[in-house]
């Protein structure tokens, strides 16, 4: 095999942006070097709230692709009995001659599938990260003679340098996932780009979403802490997917409250983003109705939408920062939400947002909001 592939991996796979490109080059280069490779798979588990890992596949006829591995699949009996799972647990190479008739009744679904597709030889190697985690790469061929010794040595030669490259990509992904999970996608991207200096802020025009659970104090007094957390998780499950589906960004959970923004892009007007926020609100309330239809203890939340300028960036102590949005517009949204109970409205809109909205509205009157100068006219959706 050309030394160039190993050197390229040792150098950190320069020139690629996604790990699937690494799988593509490895498959192509090994095949070009004479390895009868018909299937290549790399499995890397990850730290993610809903995804157990990512699997990168290469076949000469289709090229490289990837799929996400769910926790349900990872914990399933077929996966746990698969050769790659066994190899990762034992942390040792695994070689299987798939043309052995004794494997016809194998408990491993993968083995039966590979046999049915005409594969003859299967070789799995552990990819061990510097922190001790074990992931894996597998090779399979349909060649009648299977892999030759020289083929095995060429495949082994890439395992150690690939482990380092896979770890680099995995660490990047974990960092991105954790930032997206805890501070939001947009904020996470900004932090990864180096926006980590206290006071580093930018002014952003955005639709502001501020919501709050109704009756939280009463519920807290009669429910156990675990039940309260479960209830809040269900409350936020109704809102977060709706916000993200309409290109909003959740910035903060404030007890039973939620702060999100729908930033105005350079090519988007306020009307477009107001429509996004209103669509997200409709979806969130629909999800809440579906939840309440199945629950013994219904919950409700009030929501205020406002549009204005926010200061978006880092605040906090020298060594403990928070990436959030602040400013008078956020205060207005928070105060407006307080009117939802008083007006018996699940959704209220500021006059600024109402001016950009493309839906029928009803004028709810003028109100004095604490800390906000002058009377504020408030609207509801008709």
BALOBA-1460 file (C-alpha; in Angstrom, 3 decimals):
// residues 382
<rec num="1" residu="x" x="0.000" y="0.000" z="0.000"/>
<rec num="2" residu="x" x="1.159" y="3.535" z="-0.673"/>
<rec num="3" residu="x" x="2.797" y="5.118" z="2.332"/>
<rec num="4" residu="x" x="0.887" y="8.261" z="1.411"/>
<rec num="5" residu="x" x="-2.349" y="7.052" z="3.073"/>
<rec num="6" residu="x" x="-0.648" y="6.294" z="6.378"/>
<rec num="7" residu="x" x="1.251" y="9.595" z="6.277"/>
<rec num="8" residu="x" x="-1.973" y="11.451" z="5.500"/>
<rec num="9" residu="x" x="-3.642" y="9.904" z="8.545"/>
<rec num="10" residu="x" x="-0.601" y="10.625" z="10.714"/>
<rec num="11" residu="x" x="-0.848" y="14.263" z="9.634"/>
<rec num="12" residu="x" x="-4.469" y="14.382" z="10.829"/>
<rec num="13" residu="x" x="-6.199" y="13.896" z="7.455"/>
<rec num="14" residu="x" x="-5.606" y="17.444" z="6.224"/>
<rec num="15" residu="x" x="-8.048" y="18.766" z="3.664"/>
<rec num="16" residu="x" x="-11.181" y="16.997" z="4.900"/>
<rec num="17" residu="x" x="-14.064" y="18.641" z="6.698"/>
<rec num="18" residu="x" x="-16.175" y="15.617" z="7.616"/>
<rec num="19" residu="x" x="-15.205" y="12.143" z="8.900"/>
<rec num="20" residu="x" x="-17.157" y="10.487" z="6.094"/>
<rec num="21" residu="x" x="-14.471" y="11.826" z="3.746"/>
<rec num="22" residu="x" x="-11.856" y="9.893" z="5.725"/>
<rec num="23" residu="x" x="-13.778" y="6.651" z="5.238"/>
<rec num="24" residu="x" x="-14.056" y="7.394" z="1.522"/>
<rec num="25" residu="x" x="-10.331" y="7.884" z="1.063"/>
<rec num="26" residu="x" x="-9.391" y="4.813" z="3.114"/>
<rec num="27" residu="x" x="-11.732" y="2.603" z="1.115"/>
<rec num="28" residu="x" x="-10.554" y="3.938" z="-2.227"/>
<rec num="29" residu="x" x="-6.853" y="3.800" z="-1.340"/>
<rec num="30" residu="x" x="-6.983" y="0.249" z="0.040"/>
<rec num="31" residu="x" x="-8.867" y="-0.984" z="-3.005"/>
<rec num="32" residu="x" x="-6.408" y="0.803" z="-5.277"/>
<rec num="33" residu="x" x="-3.547" y="-0.924" z="-3.436"/>
<rec num="34" residu="x" x="-5.031" y="-4.321" z="-4.294"/>
<rec num="35" residu="x" x="-6.978" y="-5.141" z="-1.136"/>
<rec num="36" residu="x" x="-10.195" y="-6.940" z="-2.238"/>
<rec num="37" residu="x" x="-12.273" y="-4.669" z="-0.060"/>
<rec num="38" residu="x" x="-16.033" y="-4.770" z="-0.619"/>
<rec num="39" residu="x" x="-17.204" y="-3.275" z="2.658"/>
<rec num="40" residu="x" x="-15.652" y="-0.922" z="5.196"/>
<rec num="41" residu="x" x="-17.352" y="0.225" z="8.397"/>
<rec num="42" residu="x" x="-16.115" y="2.559" z="11.133"/>
<rec num="43" residu="x" x="-18.165" y="2.823" z="14.329"/>
<rec num="44" residu="x" x="-17.492" y="5.584" z="16.842"/>
<rec num="45" residu="x" x="-19.690" y="5.980" z="19.910"/>
<rec num="46" residu="x" x="-20.272" y="9.502" z="21.156"/>
<rec num="47" residu="x" x="-21.459" y="11.642" z="24.049"/>
<rec num="48" residu="x" x="-24.897" y="12.822" z="22.973"/>
<rec num="49" residu="x" x="-28.273" y="12.911" z="24.736"/>
<rec num="50" residu="x" x="-30.074" y="10.893" z="22.035"/>
<rec num="51" residu="x" x="-27.425" y="9.438" z="19.695"/>
<rec num="52" residu="x" x="-25.230" y="6.543" z="20.815"/>
<rec num="53" residu="x" x="-22.764" y="6.762" z="17.972"/>
<rec num="54" residu="x" x="-22.092" y="7.243" z="14.278"/>
<rec num="55" residu="x" x="-21.355" y="4.561" z="11.726"/>
<rec num="56" residu="x" x="-19.392" y="5.390" z="8.570"/>
<rec num="57" residu="x" x="-19.681" y="2.947" z="5.693"/>
<rec num="58" residu="x" x="-17.877" y="2.540" z="2.387"/>
<rec num="59" residu="x" x="-18.574" y="0.226" z="-0.518"/>
<rec num="60" residu="x" x="-16.912" y="0.490" z="-3.923"/>
<rec num="61" residu="x" x="-20.249" y="0.673" z="-5.727"/>
<rec num="62" residu="x" x="-21.806" y="3.389" z="-3.520"/>
<rec num="63" residu="x" x="-18.928" y="5.263" z="-1.903"/>
<rec num="64" residu="x" x="-19.029" y="6.508" z="1.674"/>
<rec num="65" residu="x" x="-22.051" y="7.359" z="3.813"/>
<rec num="66" residu="x" x="-22.899" y="7.582" z="7.483"/>
<rec num="67" residu="x" x="-25.762" y="6.732" z="9.794"/>
<rec num="68" residu="x" x="-26.520" y="7.538" z="13.414"/>
<rec num="69" residu="x" x="-26.784" y="4.734" z="15.950"/>
<rec num="70" residu="x" x="-29.581" y="5.146" z="18.486"/>
<rec num="71" residu="x" x="-29.364" y="3.898" z="22.048"/>
<rec num="72" residu="x" x="-32.178" y="1.461" z="21.298"/>
<rec num="73" residu="x" x="-30.144" y="-0.119" z="18.515"/>
<rec num="74" residu="x" x="-26.952" y="-0.127" z="20.579"/>
<rec num="75" residu="x" x="-28.650" y="-1.953" z="23.453"/>
<rec num="76" residu="x" x="-30.530" y="-4.396" z="21.242"/>
<rec num="77" residu="x" x="-29.681" y="-8.100" z="21.339"/>
<rec num="78" residu="x" x="-28.755" y="-8.261" z="17.617"/>
<rec num="79" residu="x" x="-26.227" y="-5.458" z="17.972"/>
<rec num="80" residu="x" x="-24.757" y="-6.815" z="21.202"/>
<rec num="81" residu="x" x="-24.254" y="-10.168" z="19.461"/>
<rec num="82" residu="x" x="-22.646" y="-8.590" z="16.390"/>
<rec num="83" residu="x" x="-18.926" y="-9.112" z="15.720"/>
<rec num="84" residu="x" x="-18.090" y="-5.418" z="16.054"/>
<rec num="85" residu="x" x="-19.772" y="-5.211" z="19.475"/>
<rec num="86" residu="x" x="-17.889" y="-8.312" z="20.637"/>
<rec num="87" residu="x" x="-14.619" y="-6.893" z="19.320"/>
<rec num="88" residu="x" x="-15.203" y="-3.563" z="21.078"/>
<rec num="89" residu="x" x="-15.969" y="-5.304" z="24.377"/>
<rec num="90" residu="x" x="-12.942" y="-7.608" z="24.179"/>
<rec num="91" residu="x" x="-10.723" y="-4.895" z="22.623"/>
<rec num="92" residu="x" x="-9.025" y="-7.431" z="20.358"/>
<rec num="93" residu="x" x="-8.943" y="-8.135" z="16.642"/>
<rec num="94" residu="x" x="-11.647" y="-10.457" z="15.350"/>
<rec num="95" residu="x" x="-11.455" y="-12.516" z="12.146"/>
<rec num="96" residu="x" x="-14.394" y="-14.541" z="10.812"/>
<rec num="97" residu="x" x="-14.554" y="-16.790" z="7.770"/>
<rec num="98" residu="x" x="-18.129" y="-16.189" z="6.733"/>
<rec num="99" residu="x" x="-18.204" y="-19.170" z="4.351"/>
<rec num="100" residu="x" x="-18.078" y="-21.530" z="7.319"/>
<rec num="101" residu="x" x="-21.353" y="-23.471" z="7.206"/>
<rec num="102" residu="x" x="-21.396" y="-23.544" z="11.003"/>
<rec num="103" residu="x" x="-22.324" y="-19.835" z="10.907"/>
<rec num="104" residu="x" x="-25.542" y="-20.456" z="9.004"/>
<rec num="105" residu="x" x="-27.485" y="-20.396" z="12.279"/>
<rec num="106" residu="x" x="-25.434" y="-17.645" z="13.939"/>
<rec num="107" residu="x" x="-27.232" y="-15.540" z="16.543"/>
<rec num="108" residu="x" x="-25.604" y="-12.445" z="15.037"/>
<rec num="109" residu="x" x="-27.934" y="-10.903" z="12.473"/>
<rec num="110" residu="x" x="-24.991" y="-9.138" z="10.829"/>
<rec num="111" residu="x" x="-23.183" y="-12.419" z="10.221"/>
<rec num="112" residu="x" x="-26.246" y="-13.948" z="8.564"/>
<rec num="113" residu="x" x="-26.759" y="-10.804" z="6.481"/>
<rec num="114" residu="x" x="-23.146" y="-10.753" z="5.302"/>
<rec num="115" residu="x" x="-23.314" y="-14.435" z="4.379"/>
<rec num="116" residu="x" x="-26.505" y="-13.839" z="2.400"/>
<rec num="117" residu="x" x="-24.764" y="-11.045" z="0.492"/>
<rec num="118" residu="x" x="-21.930" y="-13.339" z="-0.484"/>
<rec num="119" residu="x" x="-19.211" y="-12.037" z="1.832"/>
<rec num="120" residu="x" x="-16.440" y="-14.530" z="2.580"/>
<rec num="121" residu="x" x="-14.038" y="-12.896" z="5.032"/>
<rec num="122" residu="x" x="-14.577" y="-10.385" z="7.849"/>
<rec num="123" residu="x" x="-11.874" y="-8.587" z="9.830"/>
<rec num="124" residu="x" x="-12.522" y="-6.217" z="12.764"/>
<rec num="125" residu="x" x="-9.973" y="-4.079" z="14.610"/>
<rec num="126" residu="x" x="-10.342" y="-1.930" z="17.732"/>
<rec num="127" residu="x" x="-9.784" y="1.809" z="17.460"/>
<rec num="128" residu="x" x="-8.500" y="2.731" z="20.911"/>
<rec num="129" residu="x" x="-8.572" y="6.397" z="21.912"/>
<rec num="130" residu="x" x="-6.061" y="7.991" z="24.267"/>
<rec num="131" residu="x" x="-8.675" y="8.092" z="27.053"/>
<rec num="132" residu="x" x="-9.131" y="4.318" z="26.809"/>
<rec num="133" residu="x" x="-12.396" y="4.309" z="24.866"/>
<rec num="134" residu="x" x="-12.685" y="1.524" z="22.312"/>
<rec num="135" residu="x" x="-14.384" y="1.982" z="18.956"/>
<rec num="136" residu="x" x="-13.982" y="-0.109" z="15.830"/>
<rec num="137" residu="x" x="-13.301" y="-0.555" z="12.146"/>
<rec num="138" residu="x" x="-14.313" y="-3.590" z="10.089"/>
<rec num="139" residu="x" x="-13.377" y="-4.870" z="6.646"/>
<rec num="140" residu="x" x="-15.192" y="-7.484" z="4.564"/>
<rec num="141" residu="x" x="-14.616" y="-9.088" z="1.169"/>
<rec num="142" residu="x" x="-16.448" y="-11.285" z="-1.306"/>
<rec num="143" residu="x" x="-13.182" y="-12.590" z="-2.781"/>
<rec num="144" residu="x" x="-13.297" y="-16.391" z="-2.858"/>
<rec num="145" residu="x" x="-9.925" y="-16.696" z="-1.109"/>
<rec num="146" residu="x" x="-10.745" y="-14.047" z="1.489"/>
<rec num="147" residu="x" x="-8.138" y="-11.560" z="2.667"/>
<rec num="148" residu="x" x="-4.497" y="-12.462" z="2.071"/>
<rec num="149" residu="x" x="-1.857" y="-11.926" z="4.759"/>
<rec num="150" residu="x" x="-0.573" y="-8.903" z="2.869"/>
<rec num="151" residu="x" x="-4.113" y="-7.450" z="2.832"/>
<rec num="152" residu="x" x="-4.434" y="-7.885" z="6.585"/>
<rec num="153" residu="x" x="-1.118" y="-6.147" z="7.166"/>
<rec num="154" residu="x" x="-2.164" y="-3.186" z="5.001"/>
<rec num="155" residu="x" x="-5.432" y="-2.877" z="6.907"/>
<rec num="156" residu="x" x="-3.640" y="-3.100" z="10.244"/>
<rec num="157" residu="x" x="-1.230" y="-0.370" z="9.151"/>
<rec num="158" residu="x" x="-3.977" y="2.261" z="9.104"/>
<rec num="159" residu="x" x="-5.617" y="1.357" z="12.426"/>
<rec num="160" residu="x" x="-3.357" y="3.270" z="14.821"/>
<rec num="161" residu="x" x="-3.160" y="6.510" z="12.812"/>
<rec num="162" residu="x" x="-6.904" y="6.276" z="12.093"/>
<rec num="163" residu="x" x="-7.545" y="6.017" z="15.840"/>
<rec num="164" residu="x" x="-5.945" y="9.428" z="16.328"/>
<rec num="165" residu="x" x="-7.883" y="10.996" z="13.455"/>
<rec num="166" residu="x" x="-11.158" y="9.456" z="14.645"/>
<rec num="167" residu="x" x="-10.500" y="10.780" z="18.141"/>
<rec num="168" residu="x" x="-9.897" y="14.298" z="16.822"/>
<rec num="169" residu="x" x="-13.196" y="14.278" z="14.934"/>
<rec num="170" residu="x" x="-14.985" y="12.689" z="17.895"/>
<rec num="171" residu="x" x="-13.706" y="15.358" z="20.291"/>
<rec num="172" residu="x" x="-14.803" y="18.112" z="17.934"/>
<rec num="173" residu="x" x="-18.229" y="16.550" z="17.681"/>
<rec num="174" residu="x" x="-18.547" y="16.119" z="21.450"/>
<rec num="175" residu="x" x="-17.576" y="19.767" z="21.980"/>
<rec num="176" residu="x" x="-20.138" y="20.899" z="19.425"/>
<rec num="177" residu="x" x="-22.826" y="18.599" z="20.834"/>
<rec num="178" residu="x" x="-22.303" y="19.741" z="24.407"/>
<rec num="179" residu="x" x="-22.327" y="23.396" z="23.425"/>
<rec num="180" residu="x" x="-25.433" y="22.935" z="21.282"/>
<rec num="181" residu="x" x="-27.128" y="21.024" z="24.119"/>
<rec num="182" residu="x" x="-26.318" y="23.444" z="26.917"/>
<rec num="183" residu="x" x="-26.119" y="26.879" z="25.295"/>
<rec num="184" residu="x" x="-27.904" y="26.448" z="21.936"/>
<rec num="185" residu="x" x="-26.761" y="25.903" z="18.365"/>
<rec num="186" residu="x" x="-26.074" y="29.530" z="17.471"/>
<rec num="187" residu="x" x="-24.368" y="30.319" z="20.760"/>
<rec num="188" residu="x" x="-22.328" y="27.123" z="20.555"/>
<rec num="189" residu="x" x="-21.099" y="28.019" z="17.085"/>
<rec num="190" residu="x" x="-20.059" y="31.461" z="18.288"/>
<rec num="191" residu="x" x="-18.175" y="30.006" z="21.260"/>
<rec num="192" residu="x" x="-16.316" y="27.535" z="19.030"/>
<rec num="193" residu="x" x="-15.371" y="30.453" z="16.800"/>
<rec num="194" residu="x" x="-13.642" y="32.081" z="19.764"/>
<rec num="195" residu="x" x="-16.311" y="34.317" z="21.231"/>
<rec num="196" residu="x" x="-15.280" y="33.541" z="24.814"/>
<rec num="197" residu="x" x="-14.193" y="36.943" z="26.116"/>
<rec num="198" residu="x" x="-16.325" y="38.469" z="28.841"/>
<rec num="199" residu="x" x="-18.168" y="41.476" z="27.470"/>
<rec num="200" residu="x" x="-17.837" y="40.253" z="23.885"/>
<rec num="201" residu="x" x="-21.359" y="41.008" z="22.636"/>
<rec num="202" residu="x" x="-23.132" y="41.922" z="19.439"/>
<rec num="203" residu="x" x="-26.402" y="43.711" z="18.882"/>
<rec num="204" residu="x" x="-28.960" y="41.509" z="17.170"/>
<rec num="205" residu="x" x="-32.458" y="42.212" z="15.908"/>
<rec num="206" residu="x" x="-34.645" y="39.294" z="16.878"/>
<rec num="207" residu="x" x="-38.093" y="38.064" z="17.740"/>
<rec num="208" residu="x" x="-38.024" y="37.257" z="21.440"/>
<rec num="209" residu="x" x="-39.909" y="34.324" z="22.949"/>
<rec num="210" residu="x" x="-40.547" y="34.321" z="26.688"/>
<rec num="211" residu="x" x="-42.736" y="31.646" z="28.240"/>
<rec num="212" residu="x" x="-43.598" y="30.566" z="31.753"/>
<rec num="213" residu="x" x="-45.508" y="27.700" z="33.350"/>
<rec num="214" residu="x" x="-48.857" y="28.632" z="34.880"/>
<rec num="215" residu="x" x="-49.391" y="27.653" z="38.511"/>
<rec num="216" residu="x" x="-45.791" y="26.552" z="39.096"/>
<rec num="217" residu="x" x="-45.773" y="27.626" z="42.755"/>
<rec num="218" residu="x" x="-48.883" y="25.584" z="43.554"/>
<rec num="219" residu="x" x="-47.564" y="22.525" z="41.728"/>
<rec num="220" residu="x" x="-44.193" y="22.809" z="43.451"/>
<rec num="221" residu="x" x="-45.849" y="22.781" z="46.859"/>
<rec num="222" residu="x" x="-47.598" y="19.446" z="46.287"/>
<rec num="223" residu="x" x="-45.278" y="17.522" z="43.966"/>
<rec num="224" residu="x" x="-42.052" y="15.712" z="44.762"/>
<rec num="225" residu="x" x="-38.872" y="17.151" z="43.197"/>
<rec num="226" residu="x" x="-38.567" y="14.306" z="40.671"/>
<rec num="227" residu="x" x="-42.150" y="14.826" z="39.576"/>
<rec num="228" residu="x" x="-41.525" y="18.552" z="39.161"/>
<rec num="229" residu="x" x="-38.474" y="17.903" z="36.995"/>
<rec num="230" residu="x" x="-40.429" y="15.414" z="34.891"/>
<rec num="231" residu="x" x="-43.223" y="17.942" z="34.454"/>
<rec num="232" residu="x" x="-40.803" y="20.684" z="33.404"/>
<rec num="233" residu="x" x="-39.143" y="18.341" z="30.936"/>
<rec num="234" residu="x" x="-42.537" y="17.617" z="29.379"/>
<rec num="235" residu="x" x="-43.303" y="21.335" z="29.302"/>
<rec num="236" residu="x" x="-40.059" y="22.115" z="27.489"/>
<rec num="237" residu="x" x="-40.472" y="19.107" z="25.188"/>
<rec num="238" residu="x" x="-43.574" y="20.828" z="23.864"/>
<rec num="239" residu="x" x="-41.667" y="24.018" z="23.083"/>
<rec num="240" residu="x" x="-38.050" y="23.284" z="22.177"/>
<rec num="241" residu="x" x="-38.676" y="21.100" z="19.081"/>
<rec num="242" residu="x" x="-41.201" y="23.655" z="17.799"/>
<rec num="243" residu="x" x="-38.778" y="26.541" z="18.274"/>
<rec num="244" residu="x" x="-35.889" y="24.733" z="16.608"/>
<rec num="245" residu="x" x="-38.073" y="23.482" z="13.744"/>
<rec num="246" residu="x" x="-38.783" y="27.117" z="12.846"/>
<rec num="247" residu="x" x="-35.141" y="28.230" z="13.084"/>
<rec num="248" residu="x" x="-35.325" y="29.680" z="16.548"/>
<rec num="249" residu="x" x="-32.674" y="29.270" z="19.228"/>
<rec num="250" residu="x" x="-33.380" y="28.361" z="22.839"/>
<rec num="251" residu="x" x="-31.062" y="30.443" z="25.004"/>
<rec num="252" residu="x" x="-32.007" y="29.671" z="28.562"/>
<rec num="253" residu="x" x="-34.291" y="27.749" z="30.886"/>
<rec num="254" residu="x" x="-35.113" y="30.003" z="33.825"/>
<rec num="255" residu="x" x="-36.738" y="27.708" z="36.357"/>
<rec num="256" residu="x" x="-40.099" y="27.054" z="34.711"/>
<rec num="257" residu="x" x="-39.483" y="29.763" z="32.098"/>
<rec num="258" residu="x" x="-37.899" y="29.645" z="28.658"/>
<rec num="259" residu="x" x="-36.097" y="32.368" z="26.718"/>
<rec num="260" residu="x" x="-35.566" y="31.950" z="22.989"/>
<rec num="261" residu="x" x="-34.857" y="34.179" z="20.020"/>
<rec num="262" residu="x" x="-35.528" y="34.109" z="16.293"/>
<rec num="263" residu="x" x="-32.690" y="36.272" z="14.906"/>
<rec num="264" residu="x" x="-33.369" y="38.375" z="11.837"/>
<rec num="265" residu="x" x="-30.988" y="37.405" z="9.045"/>
<rec num="266" residu="x" x="-29.561" y="40.023" z="6.710"/>
<rec num="267" residu="x" x="-31.925" y="38.920" z="3.937"/>
<rec num="268" residu="x" x="-34.984" y="38.400" z="6.154"/>
<rec num="269" residu="x" x="-37.472" y="40.974" z="7.313"/>
<rec num="270" residu="x" x="-39.255" y="41.088" z="10.624"/>
<rec num="271" residu="x" x="-42.455" y="39.742" z="9.089"/>
<rec num="272" residu="x" x="-40.742" y="36.492" z="8.081"/>
<rec num="273" residu="x" x="-39.298" y="35.843" z="11.516"/>
<rec num="274" residu="x" x="-42.521" y="36.865" z="13.261"/>
<rec num="275" residu="x" x="-44.299" y="34.304" z="11.111"/>
<rec num="276" residu="x" x="-41.709" y="31.709" z="12.169"/>
<rec num="277" residu="x" x="-42.234" y="32.518" z="15.838"/>
<rec num="278" residu="x" x="-46.024" y="32.399" z="15.528"/>
<rec num="279" residu="x" x="-45.818" y="29.059" z="13.703"/>
<rec num="280" residu="x" x="-43.562" y="27.726" z="16.468"/>
<rec num="281" residu="x" x="-46.056" y="28.952" z="19.064"/>
<rec num="282" residu="x" x="-48.899" y="27.165" z="17.268"/>
<rec num="283" residu="x" x="-46.896" y="23.933" z="17.141"/>
<rec num="284" residu="x" x="-45.899" y="24.224" z="20.796"/>
<rec num="285" residu="x" x="-49.472" y="24.718" z="21.987"/>
<rec num="286" residu="x" x="-50.612" y="21.806" z="19.806"/>
<rec num="287" residu="x" x="-47.937" y="19.608" z="21.404"/>
<rec num="288" residu="x" x="-49.101" y="20.775" z="24.836"/>
<rec num="289" residu="x" x="-52.703" y="19.863" z="24.007"/>
<rec num="290" residu="x" x="-51.569" y="16.402" z="22.913"/>
<rec num="291" residu="x" x="-49.629" y="15.991" z="26.138"/>
<rec num="292" residu="x" x="-52.523" y="17.121" z="28.296"/>
<rec num="293" residu="x" x="-54.926" y="14.745" z="26.544"/>
<rec num="294" residu="x" x="-52.833" y="11.850" z="27.873"/>
<rec num="295" residu="x" x="-51.927" y="13.266" z="31.297"/>
<rec num="296" residu="x" x="-53.753" y="13.164" z="34.622"/>
<rec num="297" residu="x" x="-52.295" y="16.553" z="35.637"/>
<rec num="298" residu="x" x="-52.715" y="19.094" z="32.788"/>
<rec num="299" residu="x" x="-50.243" y="21.939" z="32.518"/>
<rec num="300" residu="x" x="-50.396" y="25.298" z="30.774"/>
<rec num="301" residu="x" x="-47.872" y="27.929" z="29.868"/>
<rec num="302" residu="x" x="-48.143" y="31.576" z="28.916"/>
<rec num="303" residu="x" x="-46.111" y="32.975" z="26.033"/>
<rec num="304" residu="x" x="-45.173" y="36.494" z="24.996"/>
<rec num="305" residu="x" x="-43.608" y="37.425" z="21.657"/>
<rec num="306" residu="x" x="-41.819" y="40.713" z="21.059"/>
<rec num="307" residu="x" x="-39.407" y="41.986" z="18.437"/>
<rec num="308" residu="x" x="-36.477" y="44.274" z="19.114"/>
<rec num="309" residu="x" x="-32.752" y="44.629" z="19.617"/>
<rec num="310" residu="x" x="-30.915" y="42.394" z="22.072"/>
<rec num="311" residu="x" x="-27.315" y="42.330" z="23.275"/>
<rec num="312" residu="x" x="-26.159" y="38.809" z="22.469"/>
<rec num="313" residu="x" x="-22.942" y="37.604" z="24.069"/>
<rec num="314" residu="x" x="-20.920" y="36.782" z="27.179"/>
<rec num="315" residu="x" x="-21.707" y="37.928" z="30.683"/>
<rec num="316" residu="x" x="-20.568" y="36.625" z="34.054"/>
<rec num="317" residu="x" x="-17.492" y="36.300" z="36.233"/>
<rec num="318" residu="x" x="-13.940" y="36.105" z="34.964"/>
<rec num="319" residu="x" x="-13.910" y="32.301" z="34.913"/>
<rec num="320" residu="x" x="-17.633" y="31.480" z="34.704"/>
<rec num="321" residu="x" x="-19.492" y="32.904" z="31.729"/>
<rec num="322" residu="x" x="-22.945" y="32.595" z="30.274"/>
<rec num="323" residu="x" x="-23.823" y="33.222" z="26.640"/>
<rec num="324" residu="x" x="-27.230" y="34.883" z="26.585"/>
<rec num="325" residu="x" x="-29.335" y="37.767" z="25.340"/>
<rec num="326" residu="x" x="-30.159" y="40.783" z="27.474"/>
<rec num="327" residu="x" x="-31.560" y="44.230" z="26.982"/>
<rec num="328" residu="x" x="-34.763" y="46.271" z="27.275"/>
<rec num="329" residu="x" x="-36.484" y="44.167" z="24.600"/>
<rec num="330" residu="x" x="-35.970" y="41.004" z="26.679"/>
<rec num="331" residu="x" x="-37.400" y="42.808" z="29.718"/>
<rec num="332" residu="x" x="-40.475" y="43.825" z="27.731"/>
<rec num="333" residu="x" x="-41.048" y="40.213" z="26.626"/>
<rec num="334" residu="x" x="-40.743" y="38.971" z="30.201"/>
<rec num="335" residu="x" x="-43.178" y="41.589" z="31.507"/>
<rec num="336" residu="x" x="-45.615" y="40.896" z="28.682"/>
<rec num="337" residu="x" x="-45.693" y="37.216" z="29.586"/>
<rec num="338" residu="x" x="-46.910" y="38.217" z="33.019"/>
<rec num="339" residu="x" x="-50.101" y="39.512" z="31.390"/>
<rec num="340" residu="x" x="-51.095" y="36.133" z="29.975"/>
<rec num="341" residu="x" x="-52.637" y="35.013" z="33.246"/>
<rec num="342" residu="x" x="-54.326" y="38.321" z="33.906"/>
<rec num="343" residu="x" x="-55.850" y="38.392" z="30.425"/>
<rec num="344" residu="x" x="-56.527" y="34.639" z="30.373"/>
<rec num="345" residu="x" x="-54.592" y="34.430" z="27.113"/>
<rec num="346" residu="x" x="-52.024" y="31.762" z="26.339"/>
<rec num="347" residu="x" x="-50.279" y="34.073" z="23.859"/>
<rec num="348" residu="x" x="-49.792" y="37.839" z="23.849"/>
<rec num="349" residu="x" x="-47.933" y="39.996" z="21.341"/>
<rec num="350" residu="x" x="-46.249" y="43.360" z="21.659"/>
<rec num="351" residu="x" x="-47.318" y="46.204" z="19.377"/>
<rec num="352" residu="x" x="-43.951" y="45.952" z="17.602"/>
<rec num="353" residu="x" x="-44.528" y="42.316" z="16.759"/>
<rec num="354" residu="x" x="-48.181" y="42.927" z="15.901"/>
<rec num="355" residu="x" x="-47.089" y="45.505" z="13.321"/>
<rec num="356" residu="x" x="-45.102" y="42.830" z="11.489"/>
<rec num="357" residu="x" x="-47.512" y="39.936" z="11.977"/>
<rec num="358" residu="x" x="-49.472" y="38.565" z="9.043"/>
<rec num="359" residu="x" x="-52.329" y="37.041" z="11.045"/>
<rec num="360" residu="x" x="-55.633" y="38.497" z="12.278"/>
<rec num="361" residu="x" x="-55.159" y="40.138" z="15.662"/>
<rec num="362" residu="x" x="-57.300" y="41.484" z="18.465"/>
<rec num="363" residu="x" x="-56.391" y="44.600" z="20.443"/>
<rec num="364" residu="x" x="-56.279" y="43.679" z="24.135"/>
<rec num="365" residu="x" x="-55.689" y="47.237" z="25.379"/>
<rec num="366" residu="x" x="-52.904" y="49.266" z="26.948"/>
<rec num="367" residu="x" x="-51.075" y="48.184" z="30.068"/>
<rec num="368" residu="x" x="-48.425" y="49.454" z="32.403"/>
<rec num="369" residu="x" x="-45.499" y="47.050" z="32.623"/>
<rec num="370" residu="x" x="-43.173" y="47.176" z="35.604"/>
<rec num="371" residu="x" x="-39.861" y="48.787" z="34.660"/>
<rec num="372" residu="x" x="-41.045" y="49.640" z="31.142"/>
<rec num="373" residu="x" x="-41.728" y="53.312" z="30.445"/>
<rec num="374" residu="x" x="-45.167" y="54.345" z="29.194"/>
<rec num="375" residu="x" x="-48.231" y="52.289" z="28.464"/>
<rec num="376" residu="x" x="-47.755" y="49.258" z="26.232"/>
<rec num="377" residu="x" x="-50.427" y="48.192" z="23.777"/>
<rec num="378" residu="x" x="-50.893" y="44.430" z="23.747"/>
<rec num="379" residu="x" x="-52.427" y="42.173" z="21.118"/>
<rec num="380" residu="x" x="-53.663" y="38.612" z="20.859"/>
<rec num="381" residu="x" x="-54.220" y="36.307" z="17.930"/>
<rec num="382" residu="x" x="-57.842" y="36.465" z="16.817"/>
